[in-house]
């Protein structure tokens, strides 16, 4: 079972969409969080410990994640999807993009 943790800035659009989309895929459990202090769900070390795969939406998220949580990332696979913050929650174009980019990882 893959435990996928999706991360974006504020946990309002991209990462919650990914959490919902992949929650129904076989052999996948999902969660999501944001890196900004005002995120709907702010990233916790417990979420990192739970995850087998950490999926960030942008390279800036990956840099912040590795800078702020380096000691918690040992053995974790980090995947960067390079999806810009220009989509709405559950927007069909975002869903298609997420599915296409994640197909190799799930």
Secondary structure as UniProt FT lines:
FT   STRAND          2..8
FT   HELIX           14..22
FT   TURN            23..24
FT   TURN            26..27
FT   STRAND          28..34
FT   TURN            37..38
FT   HELIX           45..50
FT   STRAND          53..56
FT   HELIX           59..68
FT   HELIX           70..72
FT   TURN            74..75
FT   STRAND          77..80
FT   TURN            89..90
FT   HELIX           92..102
FT   TURN            103..105
//
